[in-house]
Amino acid sequence: MDDMGRRLATLGDRIQSMRVEAGHTQQRFADMIGTSQSYLWKLEAGRVNASVAMLCRVADALETSVSSLIDF
């Protein structure tokens, strides 16, 4: 896995951990951020490169900052 792949995986792990800690299922959280459960699964698995807008929606829903999500 290259450096970008590791970063995407780390981001996905962080999002999943924070989502679970907040008590949200994938489907509920996907609804909250305006995306599909399938896309959220890919995001949490590190398989997609999220847009800044998506990271903002994720951070807002998790009541955190984008910088806390991407602090590698």
DSSP file (Angstrom, degrees, kcal/mol; ACC not computed):
  #  RESIDUE AA STRUCTURE BP1 BP2  ACC     N-H-->O    O-->H-N    N-H-->O    O-->H-N    TCO  KAPPA ALPHA  PHI   PSI    X-CA   Y-CA   Z-CA
    1    1 A M              0   0    0      0, 0.0     2,-0.0     0, 0.0     0, 0.0   0.000 360.0 360.0 360.0 132.1    0.0    0.0    0.0
    2    2 A D     >  -     0   0    0      1,-0.1     4,-2.2     4,-0.0     5,-0.2  -0.211 360.0 -93.4 -79.9 175.9    1.4    3.4   -0.9
    3    3 A D  H  > S+     0   0    0      1,-0.2     4,-2.1     2,-0.2     5,-0.1   0.890 125.7  49.7 -59.7 -42.2    1.4    6.5    1.3
    4    4 A M  H  > S+     0   0    0      1,-0.2     4,-2.6     2,-0.2    -1,-0.2   0.905 109.4  52.5 -65.0 -40.3   -1.9    7.8   -0.1
    5    5 A G  H  > S+     0   0    0      1,-0.2     4,-2.1     2,-0.2    -1,-0.2   0.892 109.0  49.7 -61.2 -40.3   -3.5    4.4    0.4
    6    6 A R  H  X S+     0   0    0     -4,-2.2     4,-2.5     2,-0.2    -1,-0.2   0.894 110.8  50.0 -65.5 -39.7   -2.4    4.4    4.0
    7    7 A R  H  X S+     0   0    0     -4,-2.1     4,-2.6     2,-0.2    -2,-0.2   0.912 110.8  48.3 -66.4 -41.6   -3.7    7.9    4.6
    8    8 A L  H  X S+     0   0    0     -4,-2.6     4,-2.6     2,-0.2    -1,-0.2   0.896 112.5  49.5 -64.5 -39.2   -7.1    7.0    3.1
    9    9 A A  H  X S+     0   0    0     -4,-2.1     4,-2.5    37,-0.2    -2,-0.2   0.907 111.4  48.8 -65.6 -41.2   -7.2    3.8    5.3
   10   10 A T  H  X S+     0   0    0     -4,-2.5     4,-2.4     2,-0.2    -2,-0.2   0.921 111.8  49.1 -63.7 -44.8   -6.4    5.9    8.4
   11   11 A L  H  X S+     0   0    0     -4,-2.6     4,-2.6     2,-0.2    -2,-0.2   0.934 112.2  48.6 -59.2 -47.2   -9.1    8.4    7.5
   12   12 A G  H  X S+     0   0    0     -4,-2.6     4,-2.6     1,-0.2    -2,-0.2   0.905 111.1  49.5 -61.0 -43.1  -11.6    5.7    7.0
   13   13 A D  H  X S+     0   0    0     -4,-2.5     4,-2.6     2,-0.2    -1,-0.2   0.908 111.5  49.7 -61.6 -41.7  -10.7    4.0   10.3
   14   14 A R  H  X S+     0   0    0     -4,-2.4     4,-2.4     2,-0.2     5,-0.2   0.922 111.8  47.4 -64.8 -44.7  -11.0    7.3   12.1
   15   15 A I  H  X S+     0   0    0     -4,-2.6     4,-2.6     2,-0.2    -2,-0.2   0.935 113.8  47.8 -62.2 -46.4  -14.4    8.1   10.6
   16   16 A Q  H  X S+     0   0    0     -4,-2.6     4,-2.7     1,-0.2     5,-0.2   0.928 111.9  49.4 -61.7 -45.3  -15.7    4.6   11.4
   17   17 A S  H  X S+     0   0    0     -4,-2.6     4,-2.4     1,-0.2    -1,-0.2   0.920 113.9  45.0 -60.4 -45.2  -14.4    4.7   15.0
   18   18 A M  H  X S+     0   0    0     -4,-2.4     4,-1.7     2,-0.2    -1,-0.2   0.874 113.0  51.5 -68.2 -37.5  -16.0    8.1   15.6
   19   19 A R  H  <>S+     0   0    0     -4,-2.6     5,-2.2    -5,-0.2     4,-0.5   0.939 112.5  45.0 -63.3 -47.1  -19.3    7.1   14.0
   20   20 A V  H ><5S+     0   0    0     -4,-2.7     3,-1.4     1,-0.2    -2,-0.2   0.910 111.1  53.3 -64.3 -42.6  -19.5    3.9   16.1
   21   21 A E  H 3<5S+     0   0    0     -4,-2.4    -1,-0.2     1,-0.3    -2,-0.2   0.851 106.8  53.2 -60.5 -34.2  -18.6    5.8   19.2
   22   22 A A  T 3<5S-     0   0    0     -4,-1.7    -1,-0.3    -5,-0.2    -2,-0.2   0.562 118.4-115.4 -78.4  -8.1  -21.4    8.3   18.5
   23   23 A G  T < 5 +     0   0    0     -3,-1.4     2,-0.4    -4,-0.5    -3,-0.2   0.714  65.7 141.7  85.2  22.0  -23.8    5.4   18.2
   24   24 A H      < -     0   0    0     -5,-2.2    -1,-0.3     4,-0.0     2,-0.1  -0.802  44.3-138.4-100.6 136.6  -24.7    5.7   14.5
   25   25 A T     >  -     0   0    0     -2,-0.4     4,-2.5     1,-0.1     5,-0.2  -0.410  32.8-106.6 -75.1 165.1  -25.2    2.8   12.1
   26   26 A Q  H  > S+     0   0    0      2,-0.2     4,-2.7     1,-0.2     5,-0.2   0.927 120.6  48.8 -59.5 -44.1  -23.7    3.2    8.7
   27   27 A Q  H  > S+     0   0    0      2,-0.2     4,-2.2     1,-0.2    -1,-0.2   0.931 112.6  46.5 -64.4 -45.5  -27.2    3.7    7.1
   28   28 A R  H  > S+     0   0    0      1,-0.2     4,-2.0     2,-0.2    -1,-0.2   0.922 115.1  46.6 -62.8 -43.2  -28.2    6.4    9.7
   29   29 A F  H  X S+     0   0    0     -4,-2.5     4,-2.0     2,-0.2    -2,-0.2   0.897 109.5  54.0 -67.7 -39.7  -24.9    8.2    9.3
   30   30 A A  H  X>S+     0   0    0     -4,-2.7     5,-2.6    -5,-0.2     4,-0.6   0.916 109.3  49.1 -59.1 -42.9  -25.0    8.1    5.5
   31   31 A D  H ><5S+     0   0    0     -4,-2.2     3,-0.7     1,-0.2    -1,-0.2   0.900 108.6  54.1 -61.7 -40.6  -28.5    9.7    5.7
   32   32 A M  H 3<5S+     0   0    0     -4,-2.0    -1,-0.2     1,-0.2    -2,-0.2   0.853 114.3  39.6 -62.9 -35.8  -27.1   12.3    8.1
   33   33 A I  H 3<5S-     0   0    0     -4,-2.0    -1,-0.2    -5,-0.1    -2,-0.2   0.385 114.9-112.0 -99.9   4.4  -24.3   13.3    5.7
   34   34 A G  T <<5S+     0   0    0     -3,-0.7     2,-0.3    -4,-0.6    -3,-0.2   0.888  78.1 102.5  73.6  40.9  -26.4   13.0    2.5
   35   35 A T  S   <S-     0   0    0     -5,-2.6    -1,-0.3    -6,-0.1     2,-0.2  -0.829  72.2 -85.9-140.2-179.7  -24.8   10.0    0.8
   36   36 A S     >  -     0   0    0     -2,-0.3     4,-2.2     1,-0.1     5,-0.2  -0.529  30.0-120.9 -88.8 158.1  -25.4    6.3    0.3
   37   37 A Q  H  > S+     0   0    0      1,-0.2     4,-2.5     2,-0.2     5,-0.2   0.864 115.2  57.5 -62.3 -35.5  -24.5    3.6    2.7
   38   38 A S  H  > S+     0   0    0      2,-0.2     4,-2.1     1,-0.2    -1,-0.2   0.910 106.6  46.6 -62.5 -43.9  -22.4    2.1   -0.1
   39   39 A Y  H  > S+     0   0    0      2,-0.2     4,-2.6     1,-0.2    -1,-0.2   0.920 111.9  51.3 -65.9 -42.2  -20.3    5.3   -0.4
   40   40 A L  H  X S+     0   0    0     -4,-2.2     4,-2.9     1,-0.2     5,-0.2   0.910 108.0  52.5 -61.4 -41.5  -19.9    5.5    3.3
   41   41 A W  H  X S+     0   0    0     -4,-2.5     4,-1.7     1,-0.2    -1,-0.2   0.933 111.1  47.0 -58.1 -46.0  -18.7    1.9    3.4
   42   42 A K  H  <>S+     0   0    0     -4,-2.1     5,-3.0     2,-0.2     6,-0.7   0.892 112.0  50.8 -63.5 -39.8  -16.1    2.7    0.7
   43   43 A L  H ><5S+     0   0    0     -4,-2.6     3,-1.2     1,-0.2    -2,-0.2   0.935 112.0  45.9 -62.7 -46.9  -15.1    5.8    2.6
   44   44 A E  H 3<5S+     0   0    0     -4,-2.9    -1,-0.2     1,-0.3    -2,-0.2   0.765 111.3  53.5 -68.6 -24.6  -14.6    3.9    5.8
   45   45 A A  T 3<5S-     0   0    0     -4,-1.7    -1,-0.3    -5,-0.2    -2,-0.2   0.477 114.9-116.5 -86.8  -2.8  -12.7    1.2    3.9
   46   46 A G  T < 5S+     0   0    0     -3,-1.2   -37,-0.2    -4,-0.4    -3,-0.2   0.764  80.4 122.9  75.5  25.2  -10.3    3.7    2.4
   47   47 A R      < +     0   0    0     -5,-3.0     2,-0.3    -6,-0.2    -4,-0.2   0.504  62.7  50.3 -99.7  -6.1  -11.5    3.0   -1.1
   48   48 A V  S    S-     0   0    0     -6,-0.7     2,-0.8    -5,-0.1    -2,-0.1  -0.956  73.7-130.2-131.9 153.0  -12.6    6.5   -2.1
   49   49 A N        -     0   0    0     -2,-0.3    -6,-0.1    -3,-0.0   -41,-0.0  -0.877  35.5-140.9-101.0 102.6  -10.9    9.9   -1.9
   50   50 A A        -     0   0    0     -2,-0.8     2,-0.1     1,-0.1     0, 0.0  -0.284  11.5-118.4 -69.1 146.4  -13.5   12.1   -0.3
   51   51 A S     >  -     0   0    0      1,-0.1     4,-2.3     4,-0.0     5,-0.2  -0.329  26.4-110.1 -73.6 163.5  -14.1   15.7   -1.4
   52   52 A V  H  > S+     0   0    0      1,-0.2     4,-2.3     2,-0.2     5,-0.2   0.900 121.0  55.6 -60.7 -40.5  -13.6   18.6    0.9
   53   53 A A  H  > S+     0   0    0      1,-0.2     4,-2.0     2,-0.2    -1,-0.2   0.906 108.1  47.6 -60.0 -42.2  -17.4   19.1    1.0
   54   54 A M  H  > S+     0   0    0      2,-0.2     4,-2.6     1,-0.2    -1,-0.2   0.912 110.2  51.7 -66.5 -41.8  -17.9   15.5    2.1
   55   55 A L  H  X S+     0   0    0     -4,-2.3     4,-2.7     1,-0.2    -1,-0.2   0.876 108.7  52.3 -62.6 -35.9  -15.3   15.8    4.8
   56   56 A C  H  X S+     0   0    0     -4,-2.3     4,-2.6     2,-0.2    -1,-0.2   0.915 110.2  47.5 -64.4 -42.9  -17.0   18.9    6.0
   57   57 A R  H  X S+     0   0    0     -4,-2.0     4,-2.3     2,-0.2    -2,-0.2   0.907 113.4  48.4 -65.1 -41.1  -20.4   17.1    6.2
   58   58 A V  H  X S+     0   0    0     -4,-2.6     4,-1.9     2,-0.2    -2,-0.2   0.949 113.0  47.3 -62.4 -49.1  -18.7   14.2    8.0
   59   59 A A  H  <>S+     0   0    0     -4,-2.7     5,-2.5     1,-0.2     4,-0.4   0.916 112.1  49.9 -60.7 -44.4  -17.0   16.5   10.5
   60   60 A D  H ><5S+     0   0    0     -4,-2.6     3,-1.2     1,-0.2    -1,-0.2   0.925 110.9  49.1 -60.2 -44.8  -20.2   18.4   11.2
   61   61 A A  H 3<5S+     0   0    0     -4,-2.3    -1,-0.2     1,-0.3    -2,-0.2   0.812 114.6  45.3 -66.1 -29.7  -22.2   15.3   11.8
   62   62 A L  T 3<5S-     0   0    0     -4,-1.9    -1,-0.3    -5,-0.2    -2,-0.2   0.400 111.0-123.5 -92.3   1.9  -19.5   14.0   14.2
   63   63 A E  T < 5S+     0   0    0     -3,-1.2     2,-0.2    -4,-0.4    -3,-0.2   0.929  76.1 103.7  54.1  50.3  -19.3   17.4   15.9
   64   64 A T  S   <S-     0   0    0     -5,-2.5     2,-0.3    -6,-0.1    -1,-0.2  -0.760  72.9 -91.0-141.4-173.9  -15.6   17.6   15.2
   65   65 A S     >  -     0   0    0     -2,-0.2     4,-1.1     1,-0.1     3,-0.3  -0.734  24.5-122.6-106.0 156.4  -13.3   19.5   12.8
   66   66 A V  H >> S+     0   0    0     -2,-0.3     4,-1.9     1,-0.2     3,-0.7   0.900 113.6  59.8 -60.1 -39.6  -12.0   18.4    9.4
   67   67 A S  H 34 S+     0   0    0      1,-0.3     4,-0.5     2,-0.2    -1,-0.2   0.852 100.5  54.2 -60.7 -33.4   -8.5   18.9   10.8
   68   68 A S  H 34 S+     0   0    0     -3,-0.3     3,-0.3     1,-0.2    -1,-0.3   0.806 108.4  50.6 -69.9 -26.9   -9.1   16.3   13.5
   69   69 A L  H << S+     0   0    0     -4,-1.1    -2,-0.2    -3,-0.7    -1,-0.2   0.868 118.5  35.8 -74.0 -36.4  -10.2   13.8   10.8
   70   70 A I  S  < S+     0   0    0     -4,-1.9     2,-1.6   -56,-0.1    -1,-0.2   0.209  77.3 124.2-107.8  16.0   -7.1   14.3    8.6
   71   71 A D              0   0    0     -4,-0.5    -4,-0.0    -3,-0.3    -3,-0.0  -0.604 360.0 360.0 -77.4  91.2   -4.5   14.8   11.3
   72   72 A F              0   0    0     -2,-1.6    -1,-0.2     0, 0.0    -4,-0.0   0.432 360.0 360.0 -91.3 360.0   -2.1   12.0   10.2
